[in-house]
Structures are given as structure tokens and as C-alpha cells.
Amino acid sequence: MKFADRMQRLKVETAFEMMAKARKLEAEGRKVIHLEIGEPDFDTPQNIKEAAKRALDEGQTHYSPSAGLPVHRRAIADYYSKHIGVQITPDMVVVTPGAKPIMSFAITALLNEGDECIVPDPGFPIYQSMVKFNGAIPVPVALREEDDFRLDLDELKRKVNKKTKLIIINSPHNPTGGILTREDLKAIADISAAYEIPVLSDEIYDRMIYEGRFESIAQFPGMLERTIILNGYSKTYAMTGWRVGYGIMPRPLVEHMSQLMTNINSCTCTFAQVACIEALQGPQEAVTKMVAEFKRRRDFIVNRINRIPKLSCRRPAGAFYVFVNIKKTGMDSREFTDFLLNHCHICALAGANFGAQGEGYVRFSYANTIENLSEACDRIEQALK
């Protein structure tokens, strides 16, 4: 069987590769502490599960329109209008099986062979993977620790040119937990307007903010017509396995997104969409409690890591990751994650997997119990001694 050349450009998420290695150790009887996967360790709130059960009993098991159930699209539009203070209508919304299709469909619809796309570095690896898969060129822009992992705006200005057809931003950010300030977003919006470049804004961690408030680039005048917002239910409502995401975008792009949905997925699971309406409109206490617990864990692991010789990390303002500086260990990031797995039985992700600027760091997810986070830090400190 001969495969298309484009398959060589496609990469996978290393979290799943590392998890497979950890499972092998567990099969040998080792107790592995999992800090690699970007998944809340909470159950989906009960009211959402009950809504799905009712939808099943009511026969909501058939096709829905490719762009999503009209009542679901309206619920998303109403929620986001209140969330960011900009009027959004249901015909600007597309619902997809998980949030990744919004990313891949936007890249497919907007980039030709040889076009350039700005991506954050370090950043979610699938950004670069999908840009390359479509024959376009990812252009990394640095996020540095000394800048609290905010986008280097001077570098962005230097790298934007006539070939740039898309800018991807992510705030709160994976893997660093950093956030873009309102001033940062305004500067990016000005560049977008000057060059007439659309922005794909990955806002999947929008509810996981520990200091300040969430800001969307779509809030700025004229940006709603140039912004594709990517969001979903996986992180906020601990619904990773439900596979429902959505995008908010200019109406002309909705038509193309719907066509891609029709050709590739047909539609998103109907009864899961009904449950998502309940997620948006129902009680939010479970989300509030989860975010408060993540903040408690963040404070614990940051303080604990900074007491370990040769390691340090900044206090992230959002998401549920710490990006740990390991440069004083003398190991590169992949060597260090192998060291963690084989000597400490801790599964984490090498910063180099997130881009060249990620070298010298490892990502820990603190979507785990305080007890496990404490034991993990104890193991690391003892092994480094």
C-alpha cells in the first residue's frame, strides 16, 4: 500500500504516546503518577449526564444538521454574547465532534499550499501539524518565560507579511498556563486589521482563569468579522469523552465549515448536544468548585517545585499546567521525561514536543490529587539528589 506524501507531515499528540509507555510500566506492577494528559480528573456534572439520559429516552438519537442543532447553536450564541460582551448570532456558530475540527477545518478553508500561518512556540503541537498537513508553512513566534509566556509582539510584527493568511493564538495557554493581556490582544488585533489577516483564537481554557478575567480578541472593534473562536466542553465541564466542540466565526466561513462537516463527519452526536445545552444553561457550581480546586493544586505544585534544587517554574494564570524549567539539571527535555518515567515512575511531557522554544522545560498537568502531586515532587527531589 502506497501512502500519500501528506501523511508524512502529520504528527500525533505525545501525551498519548507517553501514556502508552506508562501503561506498560503499570502492567509490570509499577505505580505511575500521571501528569501528562490534559484532562480534568473530575466527573461530568450530574445534571449534564441526566440531560443526556433524558435525550436518549426521548429519541434524540438521529442525525442533526451538519452545523449543529439550531437550539444548541442559539444556546452557544447567547452564552458567548454574555461571556465576552459582543453580540453573536446562531448563524455564526458551527458545532463539531470535539473542538479540534474547528482548528483543522479553519486551516483547510483558509490556507493554500505555501501560505504562512503564525503559531505560538511553545504551543499545542496539532497547530503546526495541521498547517503542514495542508501544505502551508507554520511560522513560530516565541513565548518566553521572562515575559510570563506572553507572545513576543515585536517578533510577531517582524514575521507577518503578505504570505501570512492566518494567526493562531491560545489564551489561557497550553502548555505554559500563560495568558495574553488585553494590551497583547489589542496589539494582535491591530496587526490583524492592518494586514487583513484572520485570527484563530483557541479559547478552550476560557473558564480556567485564576487571576484577572478572561479576555477574547473578538471583543475589539472589527475583530468579530476576522476571528474564529475555538471552544468546547471538554475542559470546563470535564466532558473530554463526549466529543463536542464549537466554533464562532464570520458567516461566510460557516458555510464552508458546514460543507466540511457534511463531507467528513455528517454531524455531531445529537443527544450529546442536548446535554451541552444543559451544560451552558444549567447550574455552574460544579465548574466553580473544579476551578477552585485547580487553583489550590496550582499553588501547591508551584510552591513545591520551586523548593526542588535545579527546578523552577512560574505561577501560571490559567489552564491546569505548569511549565517547569529543567535547564539546571543538564538534561534536555526528552532526556528528563525519560528520567522521570524510568527512575521516578512519573509521566510528563517534554517541552520540545511543543516547539523549539519549549526545549529546557517539561509540562506537568496538575489535573491530579494533591496527594499524588506531593508524592510526585517527593520522588523527583529524591531522584535528583
C-alpha positions as CSV (number, residue, x, y, z in Angstrom):
1,M,0.0,0.0,0.0
2,K,1.4,3.4,-1.0
3,F,0.5,6.3,1.1
4,A,0.1,10.0,0.1
5,D,3.1,12.2,0.8
6,R,1.0,14.4,3.1
7,M,0.8,11.6,5.7
8,Q,4.4,12.2,6.5
9,R,3.6,15.8,7.6
10,L,1.0,14.6,10.2
11,K,2.1,14.3,13.8
12,V,0.4,12.9,16.9
13,E,-0.1,14.2,20.4
14,T,2.8,13.0,22.5
15,A,0.6,12.8,25.6
16,F,-0.9,9.6,24.2
17,E,2.5,8.2,23.3
18,M,3.8,8.8,26.8
19,M,0.6,7.4,28.3
20,A,1.2,4.2,26.4
21,K,4.7,3.9,27.8
22,A,3.4,4.5,31.3
23,R,0.7,1.8,30.9
24,K,3.4,-0.7,30.0
25,L,5.2,0.1,33.3
26,E,1.9,-0.2,35.2
27,A,1.3,-3.6,33.6
28,E,4.6,-4.6,35.2
29,G,3.3,-3.6,38.6
30,R,4.7,-0.1,38.9
31,K,2.7,2.8,40.4
32,V,2.9,5.5,37.8
33,I,1.8,9.1,38.6
34,H,0.2,10.6,35.5
35,L,1.0,14.2,34.9
36,E,0.9,14.0,31.1
37,I,-2.6,14.2,30.0
38,G,-4.6,17.4,29.5
39,E,-7.8,16.1,31.0
40,P,-9.7,17.1,34.2
41,D,-9.8,14.4,36.8
42,F,-13.4,15.2,37.7
43,D,-16.6,13.5,36.6
44,T,-19.0,15.3,34.2
45,P,-21.6,17.1,36.4
46,Q,-24.7,15.1,37.2
47,N,-27.2,17.5,35.7
48,I,-25.4,17.2,32.3
49,K,-25.4,13.4,32.4
50,E,-29.1,13.4,33.4
51,A,-29.9,15.6,30.4
52,A,-28.2,13.1,28.1
53,K,-30.2,10.3,29.6
54,R,-33.4,12.1,29.0
55,A,-32.4,12.9,25.5
56,L,-31.8,9.2,24.8
57,D,-35.2,8.3,26.3
58,E,-36.8,11.0,24.1
59,G,-35.3,9.5,21.0
60,Q,-32.7,12.2,20.3
61,T,-30.6,9.5,18.5
62,H,-30.8,10.6,14.9
63,Y,-29.0,13.0,12.5
64,S,-28.8,16.6,13.3
65,P,-28.0,19.4,10.8
66,S,-24.3,19.5,9.9
67,A,-23.7,22.8,11.7
68,G,-25.4,21.6,14.8
69,L,-28.9,21.6,16.4
70,P,-30.5,25.1,16.0
71,V,-31.4,25.2,19.7
72,H,-27.8,24.3,20.6
73,R,-26.3,27.0,18.3
74,R,-28.6,29.5,19.8
75,A,-27.5,28.5,23.3
76,I,-23.9,28.9,22.4
77,A,-24.5,32.3,20.8
78,D,-26.4,33.5,23.9
79,Y,-23.7,32.2,26.2
80,Y,-20.8,33.8,24.4
81,S,-22.6,37.1,23.8
82,K,-22.8,37.4,27.6
83,H,-19.4,35.9,28.1
84,I,-17.4,38.4,26.0
85,G,-19.9,41.3,25.7
86,V,-20.2,41.1,21.9
87,Q,-23.4,40.3,20.1
88,I,-23.2,36.8,18.5
89,T,-26.0,35.2,16.5
90,P,-26.7,31.5,16.0
91,D,-25.8,31.6,12.3
92,M,-22.2,32.4,13.3
93,V,-21.9,29.0,15.2
94,V,-20.8,25.6,14.0
95,V,-20.9,22.6,16.3
96,T,-18.3,19.8,15.7
97,P,-17.3,16.4,17.3
98,G,-14.7,18.0,19.7
99,A,-13.0,21.3,19.2
100,K,-10.1,20.0,17.0
101,P,-12.2,20.0,13.8
102,I,-12.7,23.8,14.2
103,M,-8.9,24.1,14.1
104,S,-8.4,21.7,11.2
105,F,-11.4,23.0,9.2
106,A,-10.3,26.6,9.6
107,I,-6.8,25.8,8.4
108,T,-8.2,23.8,5.5
109,A,-10.6,26.5,4.4
110,L,-8.1,29.5,4.8
111,L,-4.7,28.2,3.8
112,N,-3.4,27.3,0.3
113,E,-0.1,25.5,-0.4
114,G,2.8,27.8,0.5
115,D,0.7,30.2,2.6
116,E,2.1,31.1,6.0
117,C,0.4,30.7,9.4
118,I,1.6,32.3,12.7
119,V,1.7,29.7,15.5
120,P,2.8,30.2,19.2
121,D,6.0,28.5,20.2
122,P,5.8,26.6,22.5
123,G,2.2,25.7,21.6
124,F,-0.3,22.9,21.1
125,P,1.5,20.6,18.6
126,I,-1.5,20.0,16.4
127,Y,-1.4,23.6,15.2
128,Q,1.8,23.0,13.3
129,S,0.8,19.5,12.4
130,M,-2.4,20.6,10.6
131,V,-0.8,23.6,8.9
132,K,1.9,21.3,7.5
133,F,-0.6,18.6,6.5
134,N,-2.4,21.2,4.4
135,G,0.8,22.2,2.6
136,A,1.2,25.6,4.3
137,I,4.1,26.8,6.4
138,P,3.9,27.3,10.2
139,V,5.8,30.4,11.3
140,P,6.6,30.1,15.1
141,V,6.5,33.2,17.3
142,A,8.2,32.8,20.7
143,L,6.6,32.8,24.1
144,R,9.4,33.2,26.7
145,E,9.5,32.6,30.4
146,E,10.9,36.0,31.2
147,D,7.7,37.5,29.6
148,D,5.4,35.3,31.5
149,F,5.0,33.2,28.3
150,R,3.2,36.0,26.5
151,L,3.5,36.3,22.8
152,D,6.6,38.3,21.6
153,L,4.8,41.1,19.8
154,D,7.9,42.6,18.2
155,E,8.7,39.2,16.7
156,L,5.1,38.9,15.5
157,K,5.3,42.2,13.7
158,R,8.6,41.2,12.0
159,K,7.2,37.8,10.9
160,V,3.8,38.9,9.5
161,N,3.9,39.6,5.7
162,K,1.8,39.3,2.6
163,K,2.1,35.5,2.7
164,T,0.6,35.3,6.2
165,K,-3.0,34.1,5.9
166,L,-3.8,33.1,9.5
167,I,-2.7,33.9,13.0
168,I,-3.3,31.3,15.7
169,I,-3.4,32.4,19.4
170,N,-4.2,30.4,22.5
171,S,-5.1,32.0,25.9
172,P,-5.1,30.6,28.5
173,H,-2.2,28.8,27.0
174,N,-1.2,25.1,26.7
175,P,1.5,24.2,27.7
176,T,2.5,27.1,29.8
177,G,-0.7,28.3,31.5
178,G,0.1,31.9,30.5
179,I,-2.5,34.4,29.4
180,L,-2.5,37.2,26.9
181,T,-3.3,40.5,28.4
182,R,-5.9,42.9,27.0
183,E,-3.0,45.0,25.7
184,D,-1.5,42.0,24.0
185,L,-4.8,41.1,22.3
186,K,-5.2,44.7,21.2
187,A,-1.8,44.7,19.6
188,I,-2.6,41.4,17.8
189,A,-5.9,42.9,16.7
190,D,-4.2,45.9,15.2
191,I,-1.8,43.7,13.2
192,S,-4.8,41.6,12.0
193,A,-6.6,44.7,10.9
194,A,-3.6,46.2,9.2
195,Y,-2.9,43.1,7.1
196,E,-6.5,41.8,6.9
197,I,-5.4,38.5,8.4
198,P,-8.0,36.3,10.2
199,V,-7.2,35.1,13.8
200,L,-8.0,31.6,15.1
201,S,-8.4,32.1,18.8
202,D,-8.2,28.9,20.8
203,E,-10.2,29.7,24.0
204,I,-10.8,26.1,25.3
205,Y,-9.5,27.1,28.7
206,D,-11.5,30.3,29.0
207,R,-13.2,29.4,32.3
208,M,-9.9,28.3,33.9
209,I,-8.5,31.7,34.9
210,Y,-7.1,32.2,38.4
211,E,-6.2,35.9,38.4
212,G,-8.0,38.6,36.5
213,R,-10.7,37.9,33.9
214,F,-10.9,36.3,30.6
215,E,-10.4,38.5,27.5
216,S,-11.2,37.5,23.9
217,I,-9.7,39.1,20.8
218,A,-13.2,39.1,19.4
219,Q,-14.1,41.9,21.8
220,F,-12.2,44.5,19.8
221,P,-14.0,46.6,17.2
222,G,-14.0,44.9,13.8
223,M,-12.5,41.6,15.1
224,L,-15.6,39.6,15.2
225,E,-15.5,39.7,11.4
226,R,-12.0,38.4,11.4
227,T,-11.9,35.9,14.3
228,I,-12.6,32.2,14.5
229,I,-13.2,31.3,18.2
230,L,-12.5,27.7,19.1
231,N,-14.1,26.3,22.2
232,G,-15.9,23.3,23.6
233,Y,-17.0,21.4,26.7
234,S,-14.1,19.0,27.4
235,K,-12.1,21.2,29.9
236,T,-14.7,23.4,31.6
237,Y,-17.3,20.6,32.1
238,A,-14.9,17.6,32.3
239,M,-16.5,16.2,29.1
240,T,-13.4,15.0,27.2
241,G,-15.1,11.8,26.1
242,W,-18.3,13.4,24.9
243,R,-16.5,14.9,21.9
244,V,-18.5,18.2,21.4
245,G,-16.8,21.4,20.4
246,Y,-17.9,24.5,18.6
247,G,-16.6,27.5,16.6
248,I,-17.8,31.1,16.3
249,M,-16.8,32.7,13.1
250,P,-17.8,35.1,10.3
251,R,-20.9,33.9,8.4
252,P,-19.1,33.2,5.1
253,L,-16.8,30.7,6.8
254,V,-19.8,29.0,8.4
255,E,-20.9,27.8,5.0
256,H,-17.5,26.2,4.3
257,M,-17.3,24.7,7.8
258,S,-20.7,23.1,7.3
259,Q,-19.7,21.7,4.0
260,L,-16.6,20.1,5.6
261,M,-18.7,18.7,8.4
262,T,-21.1,17.2,5.8
263,N,-18.3,15.6,3.9
264,I,-16.3,14.3,6.9
265,N,-18.5,13.8,10.0
266,S,-22.1,14.3,8.8
267,C,-23.0,15.8,12.1
268,T,-22.2,15.9,15.9
269,C,-23.9,13.4,18.3
270,T,-27.4,14.6,18.8
271,F,-28.1,13.6,22.4
272,A,-24.6,14.9,23.5
273,Q,-25.6,18.3,22.0
274,V,-28.7,18.3,24.1
275,A,-26.6,17.6,27.2
276,C,-24.3,20.5,26.2
277,I,-27.3,22.9,26.2
278,E,-27.8,21.9,29.9
279,A,-24.1,22.5,30.5
280,L,-24.4,26.1,29.3
281,Q,-27.7,26.9,30.8
282,G,-27.8,24.8,33.9
283,P,-26.1,25.2,37.4
284,Q,-22.4,26.2,37.3
285,E,-21.5,25.3,40.8
286,A,-19.5,22.2,39.7
287,V,-17.4,24.3,37.4
288,T,-16.7,26.9,40.2
289,K,-15.7,24.1,42.6
290,M,-13.4,22.4,40.0
291,V,-11.6,25.7,39.1
292,A,-11.2,26.5,42.8
293,E,-9.6,23.1,43.3
294,F,-7.3,23.5,40.3
295,K,-6.2,26.9,41.8
296,R,-5.4,25.1,45.1
297,R,-3.4,22.5,43.3
298,R,-1.6,25.1,41.2
299,D,-0.5,26.9,44.3
300,F,0.7,23.7,45.9
301,I,2.7,22.4,43.0
302,V,4.3,25.7,42.1
303,N,5.5,26.2,45.7
304,R,6.7,22.6,46.0
305,I,8.6,22.5,42.6
306,N,10.3,25.8,43.5
307,R,11.8,24.1,46.6
308,I,13.4,21.3,44.5
309,P,17.0,22.1,43.6
310,K,17.7,22.6,39.9
311,L,14.0,23.0,39.1
312,S,11.8,26.2,38.9
313,C,8.5,27.3,37.5
314,R,6.3,30.4,37.2
315,R,2.9,30.6,38.7
316,P,0.5,30.1,35.7
317,A,-2.5,32.4,35.5
318,G,-4.8,29.8,33.7
319,A,-5.4,26.3,32.4
320,F,-4.1,23.4,34.5
321,Y,-0.4,23.1,33.6
322,V,2.9,24.2,35.0
323,F,5.9,24.6,32.6
324,V,8.9,23.6,34.6
325,N,12.4,24.9,33.9
326,I,14.8,22.0,34.0
327,K,17.9,23.7,32.4
328,K,20.0,23.3,35.6
329,T,19.7,19.5,35.5
330,G,21.9,19.3,32.5
331,M,19.4,17.1,30.6
332,D,17.3,18.1,27.6
333,S,13.6,17.9,27.9
334,R,13.2,14.4,26.4
335,E,16.0,13.0,28.5
336,F,14.4,14.4,31.6
337,T,10.9,12.9,30.8
338,D,12.6,9.6,30.2
339,F,14.4,10.0,33.6
340,L,11.1,10.8,35.3
341,L,9.3,7.8,33.8
342,N,12.1,5.3,34.3
343,H,13.5,6.4,37.7
344,C,10.6,8.2,39.3
345,H,7.6,6.5,37.6
346,I,6.2,9.8,36.7
347,C,4.7,10.5,33.3
348,A,5.2,14.1,32.0
349,L,5.7,15.7,28.6
350,A,8.9,17.1,27.1
351,G,8.8,20.8,26.3
352,A,10.5,20.2,23.0
353,N,7.3,18.5,21.9
354,F,5.6,21.9,21.9
355,G,8.2,23.6,19.7
356,A,11.8,24.8,19.7
357,Q,11.2,27.3,22.5
358,G,9.9,24.5,24.7
359,E,13.3,22.9,25.0
360,G,14.6,23.1,28.6
361,Y,11.2,22.7,30.0
362,V,8.7,19.9,30.9
363,R,4.9,20.2,31.2
364,F,3.2,18.8,34.2
365,S,-0.6,18.7,34.3
366,Y,-1.9,19.2,37.8
367,A,-5.2,17.6,37.0
368,N,-4.4,15.1,39.8
369,T,-4.9,14.9,43.5
370,I,-2.8,16.9,46.0
371,E,-1.6,13.6,47.4
372,N,-0.3,12.4,44.0
373,L,1.3,15.8,43.2
374,S,3.0,15.7,46.6
375,E,4.3,12.2,46.1
376,A,5.5,13.1,42.5
377,C,7.5,16.0,43.8
378,D,9.0,13.9,46.6
379,R,10.1,11.3,44.1
380,I,11.7,13.9,41.8
381,E,13.5,15.6,44.6
382,Q,14.9,12.3,45.9
383,A,15.9,11.1,42.4
384,L,17.7,14.4,41.6
385,K,19.7,14.1,44.8
